[in-house]
Amino acid sequence: SWHQIELTETPLPFAALIEDLKPATKYTFHVIAEGPAGKSAHSEDLIVRTEPQRPAGSPLSPSARPISSTEILVTWSPPVPELRHGDIQGFNIGYRTANMGVYNFTSVTGDGEDGGELLLGGLAKYTRYTIVVQAFNEVGAGPLSEPVTAQTMEDVPSMPPEDVRCAALTSQSLQVSWQPPPTEHCNGLLQGYKLTYEPVLDDNWKGNDEIETRKTTALTTVITGLRKFTNYSLQVLAFTKVGDGVFTVPSYCQTEEDVPGAPADIKVVVNSPQTIKVSWLPPLEPNGVIAKYNLYRRNMDGRQEVDNAKQTISSQHTIFEVKGIQSHIEYQFWVTASTRIGEGQSSKVVSQIASPRADNFVIAVPARIISFGGVIVRPWRSSVAFNCESVGTPRREWLRNDQLLKLILSNLQLSDAGNYSCQVDNGQGSDRITYNLVVQVPPSAPLLYVTSATSSSVLLHWKAGITGGAPISGFSLNYRKEHGNLDEIHLSRHATSFELKGLSCGTTYHLYLTAHNKIGSSPASHPLQARTQGHPPGVPSASSFITPNSTSVILRLHVWPDNGCPILYFILQYRKASESQWTLEAHNVAGFSTEEFAFMTLTKDGDIPPPDLMKQGSENYPFYSDMKVVIPLIILILGIIVSVVGALVCMRNRQNDAAKEQLDNQQNAEAQRERYYATIHKVALQAGEKIPETSEDISPYATFQLSEPSTLPQNTMLHSFMYHEHPMTEGCASPPPATSSVQRNSPYYNIQKFQSTKGHGRRRANRKNDVDSEDSESDQDQLTSSRTESSNQLDMKHKH
C-alpha cells in the first residue's frame, strides 16, 4: 500500500526526509504536484533500497544432541525475515563448558533457509556444553539465541587407576589397592575395576599359566589361592558401561614363604663294604629358600628297628655318605627340606642291605649310578654338563638315542636337543640314566592377518608360532605409513588380537608382528599392507553448492562430500576470463578432488540476467587473450623465421661462392690472353696481319718476328712456352721463366712481373701500375698496353 506525505510549507520544499523505514528494504517513491486546478500526474517511480543493519533477531529453534563421546550436532532455523535487516551470510555457533569463561565460536556460511546445522567435533568426553547461535550479515552479527545444553556420550576411561599397591598376606594371598583415574579422564560413570594377575613363569612351572581376572567395585581386594613364594604380575583397569579403560603398568608382588614340598626323588647304593651313599633331588615346590636338608636313617633287623638317626646337611649338597655299615642289616633312608618357616614333607623311603659279593677272595661292589636323569633346560649358545656319578669303578659310556658318542656339548643349538643316556657296567652290575635336553631358542614368526578396518582403525589377529622351548613373554606390533616413520606397540603374551586405533583416514599402513621369549625375538611376520576406509573428497552439485548475487557468491562448503575422510582445507581458484568460471579443490588425508563451477552474477536488483546478456557473457574471448595459446604460437613462429633465415643465408653463401669462382676464371682467362699478345711485335700489326684473339687461332707452326733481337740464348723459348701451356685451372697459370734469366730491359720483363703478382683481385691494377711506371722502357711496352685496352673493349662489346 502507498503511504503519502503532504508538503505544504512555504516556500515549497524540493526535498523530503522519510524516516522509520525498514533496513535492507526496497521502496518505490513518486511525487505529485497539486495546485488550484487540481493534481498533476505523478513523476516517474524512483526505486531505492535502504542500507542493511545488523540482524535484530536471533536464530530460531536451536537444538543440540550428542552424536558420540566427542561430537554434538547443533541445528537451528534462520531469524524471521523482518529481523534479518539484510542478506544472512552465515551463523556463529558458540559453545563452552562450566569451567570456560567465554564462548568458543566457530562459523558456518549460508543463509540457512532450509535449516542450518553444524557438527561440533573434538569435544571433551562425557562433558556438558552450553551452546548458542547467532546470525550475521554484511554489516555484522546479531543477538545470541537462547542457550541450549547437551552432554557428550560416555566413553571408556582414558587413563588407568593410580597409586597401585600390593602386599603379601600369606604364602597364598595378596592384598591389592588403588585409586580411581582422574575425574576428567573417567569419561563416564565408573562401573567398577578389573584386576588381572598371573605368576611370573619359570622353566620348572608346569601348571596353568592362564591369566586370571577379578572384578570389584571397591578400591581394594584380596586375592587367594596363589602359589607359595611366587612372584605375581598385577594390572588394574577401570571400566564404564561403554567398555574397559587403560591398564596400569605391571606391578609385581611375591607371596610369603612356606614349608617346602617333599624332595623330588631319593636313591641309595652300596659304595663299599662299610659305606653307603644316599643322593636326592631338591623339592619341585621349594616354597621358599631351602635352608637345609634333614636325612633320616633307620636300621632294621628283620621287622625290628635296631637304631635310627638324623643328619642335618647343608642346602648346597644333595649326596651324603653313611659310614659304619654292617653286613646283612637293612638300612632305610628318607629326607626332608627346610626353609626359615619350617621343615617340609618327607621324601619316599628307600632301603639297602650291605651284602657285597666275594670273587677270588676280593670284595666286589656292583656298578650303580647315584646321579639322577630327567629334563634339563638350557638356552641356545650356552653349554651343558651331565652328571653321571657312580660306584664300583665301572666302564662308562654316553649315548644319544642309543648311539655311542663323545660327549662335548657347548654352544648349544636346537639340533642338540634330545635324549642323552649314561650307561655303566663293571661285570658285577650295570645301571643307566637318561637326560632329556631341551634347548631354548627364540620363537618362530607369528602368523598375522587383518580382519577388518574402519576410517581410523585396523583390527588385527594372529597365531603364535613355535615357542622355542620357553614361554612367550609378549609381542611387538610395528607399523608405519607409506614413507613414514616406524612405530611400535608392546602387547601382552596372552593377546591374540589388537585394534590399532588413531590411524589416518584412507591411508595405507605397513605392519608386522614379532614374538618374544626370554631367549630373544622371533623373525618378523610376513609384512602386511592394510588400508583404512575413506577416499578423496567427492564433488557436490552446482545448484546445492554455489549461490551468486549481484556482487558476490556464496559457496556452501559444508555440503562438499568428504567420502569418509574429514576435509582438511579448500583451495579456491578463479579466473577473470569471463568472471564466471571458478575451480575449487577439496583436500583430505586420502587425497583431493577438483571441480569447475560456472555461474553468472545477478543484476543489481537481484534478478537473473537477460538471456542475450548471458549469451554475450558466455562468448569466448579472442584466442590471443589466452596465454596457453599465445606462447606456443609465438615459439612456433620464431622457429619458422629462424629456419627461413638460415636457408636464405646458405643460398646466399652458395651464390657468392659461384660468382667468385666465375670471376676468378674470367680474370685468369684475361691474364692468359694478355700473355699471348704481350710479346707480339708491332711490325706484325703494321703489316696488316690479323691478330689472333685466342690461343686456338694461333697455328702450332706459326712463327713471329720480334722488333728487337733478344738477348736470351734461346730465341724460340717463347713459342715453345705458348704452345705447351696447359689450359688454366682455378686461375693458376703455368710457371714463368726463371727470374735469374730475365733482364730488366727484356721484352719478357712485364710477363715475369705480372705472373709474380699474388691475388686475383689485384692483377689488373698491378699490371697497370707497372706499365705506367715504365713508359720509357720501349715501344714494345706501349704496344702491350694498347693491345690490352683494345682487347678489353672487344670483351665489353662481346658481353653486350
Summary of the structure (lengths in Angstrom):
residues: 800
radius of gyration: 61.1
end to end distance: 107.3
largest distance: 189.4
contacts: 2232
relative contact order: 0.05
helix: 17%
strand: 36%
